[in-house]
Amino acid sequence: MKTYRTSTQWLELLQQRSNFKGTNIEFCQHHKVAITTYYKQRALQAENQQSPTLLKPGFCATSSRFIQIKNHH
């Protein structure tokens, strides 16, 4: 069964990495995360940290990557 994490949860998990004494693979095994997912999320978080000026006003960088579609009927 897959575990889905929000951007905030990923940020917290990636921050925990600095306190973990093992390798990235051991960290991922400990937290039941695929190593490819770990690297992808790490890159996305780094991208968000480097480009905060590209965000629109009122947008939270740690919000979910899902979008809401409004029906105009």
Backbone hydrogen bonds, N-H to C=O, Kabsch-Sander energy under -0.5 kcal/mol:
donor,donor_aa,acceptor,acceptor_aa,energy
4,Y,2,K,-0.5
8,T,62,T,-0.8
10,W,6,T,-2.3
11,L,7,S,-2.4
12,E,8,T,-2.3
13,L,9,Q,-2.4
14,L,10,W,-2.9
15,Q,11,L,-1.9
16,Q,12,E,-1.5
17,R,13,L,-0.8
18,S,15,Q,-0.8
19,N,16,Q,-1.2
20,F,16,Q,-0.6
20,F,17,R,-1.1
27,F,23,T,-2.5
28,C,24,N,-2.5
29,Q,25,I,-2.5
30,H,26,E,-2.5
31,H,27,F,-1.9
32,K,29,Q,-0.8
33,V,28,C,-2.8
38,Y,34,A,-2.3
39,Y,35,I,-2.3
40,K,36,T,-2.1
41,Q,37,T,-2.8
42,R,38,Y,-2.4
43,A,39,Y,-2.1
44,L,40,K,-2.3
45,Q,41,Q,-2.6
46,A,42,R,-2.1
47,E,43,A,-2.3
48,N,44,L,-2.2
49,Q,45,Q,-1.9
50,Q,46,A,-1.9
51,S,47,E,-1.5
54,L,51,S,-1.4
55,L,52,P,-1.0
59,F,56,K,-2.0
61,A,59,F,-0.5
63,S,60,C,-1.9
69,I,67,I,-0.5
70,K,68,Q,-0.5
73,H,71,N,-0.6
